[in-house]
């Protein structure tokens, strides 16, 4: 999740300035600015306070329910085609060794 962009877009959609959001959330305006610029990654409790100031809530969902591991896909896309083939062969060998186990 791109916290900086998500927070900024949510704040703009709510028609709030950084100062207004900061006042609602009880944090300094400079904190909102640093988060939105990507210079600071907020603690979970700070992000939750900011989202509540926007009328939203921080939530969690189970990754396995999504059916796709986006992080793994992104990491594999960083590999060259040759590296991907090598990895696939290594994983196929590991699976076959596992399947042969009594």
C-alpha positions as CSV (number, residue, x, y, z in Angstrom):
1,X,0.0,0.0,0.0
2,X,1.3,3.4,-0.9
3,X,0.5,5.2,2.4
4,X,1.6,8.6,1.1
5,X,-0.6,8.6,-2.0
6,X,-3.6,6.9,-0.3
7,X,-3.6,9.4,2.6
8,X,-3.3,12.4,0.3
9,X,-6.1,11.2,-2.1
10,X,-8.4,10.4,0.9
11,X,-7.7,13.8,2.4
12,X,-8.4,15.6,-0.9
13,X,-11.6,13.5,-1.5
14,X,-12.8,14.7,2.0
15,X,-12.0,18.3,0.9
16,X,-9.7,18.9,3.9
17,X,-6.4,20.7,4.1
18,X,-3.5,19.1,5.9
19,X,-4.0,21.5,8.8
20,X,-7.7,20.5,9.1
21,X,-6.9,16.8,9.0
22,X,-4.1,17.3,11.5
23,X,-6.5,19.1,13.9
24,X,-9.1,16.3,13.6
25,X,-6.5,13.6,14.2
26,X,-4.7,15.4,16.9
27,X,-1.3,15.3,15.2
28,X,0.9,18.2,14.0
29,X,0.3,19.4,10.4
30,X,4.0,18.8,9.7
31,X,3.4,15.1,10.4
32,X,0.7,14.9,7.8
33,X,3.0,16.7,5.3
34,X,5.9,14.3,6.0
35,X,3.6,11.3,5.5
36,X,2.1,12.6,2.3
37,X,5.5,13.4,0.9
38,X,6.7,9.9,1.6
39,X,9.5,11.2,4.0
40,X,7.9,9.5,6.9
41,X,6.1,6.1,7.4
42,X,3.5,6.6,10.1
43,X,3.1,4.2,13.0
44,X,-0.1,2.2,12.8
45,X,-1.8,4.2,15.6
46,X,-1.0,7.5,13.8
47,X,-2.3,6.2,10.5
48,X,-5.5,5.0,12.3
49,X,-6.0,8.4,13.9
50,X,-5.6,10.1,10.5
51,X,-8.0,7.8,8.8
52,X,-10.5,8.2,11.6
53,X,-10.2,12.0,11.0
54,X,-11.2,11.3,7.5
55,X,-14.2,9.2,8.6
56,X,-12.5,5.9,7.7
57,X,-11.0,3.1,9.6
58,X,-7.8,1.0,9.3
59,X,-8.6,-2.6,8.6
60,X,-6.9,-5.8,7.8
61,X,-7.8,-8.7,5.5
62,X,-6.4,-12.2,5.1
63,X,-4.0,-12.5,2.2
64,X,-5.0,-16.0,1.5
65,X,-8.5,-14.8,0.7
66,X,-7.1,-12.8,-2.1
67,X,-5.8,-15.8,-4.0
68,X,-2.8,-13.9,-5.3
69,X,0.4,-12.9,-3.5
70,X,1.1,-9.5,-5.1
71,X,4.4,-9.1,-3.2
72,X,5.7,-12.4,-4.6
73,X,4.6,-11.4,-8.2
74,X,6.4,-8.1,-7.9
75,X,9.5,-9.7,-6.6
76,X,9.5,-12.3,-9.4
77,X,9.0,-9.6,-12.0
78,X,12.3,-8.0,-10.9
79,X,14.1,-11.2,-12.0
80,X,15.4,-11.7,-15.6
81,X,13.7,-14.4,-17.7
82,X,16.7,-16.6,-17.2
83,X,16.5,-16.2,-13.4
84,X,12.8,-17.0,-13.4
85,X,13.4,-20.2,-15.4
86,X,16.2,-21.2,-13.0
87,X,13.9,-20.5,-10.0
88,X,11.0,-22.5,-11.6
89,X,13.3,-25.5,-12.2
90,X,14.6,-25.3,-8.6
91,X,11.1,-25.2,-7.2
92,X,9.9,-28.0,-9.4
93,X,12.8,-30.2,-8.1
94,X,11.8,-29.3,-4.5
95,X,8.2,-30.2,-5.1
96,X,9.2,-33.6,-6.7
97,X,11.4,-34.3,-3.7
98,X,8.6,-33.5,-1.4
99,X,6.1,-35.7,-3.3
100,X,8.5,-38.7,-3.2
101,X,8.7,-38.5,0.6
102,X,7.0,-41.4,2.4
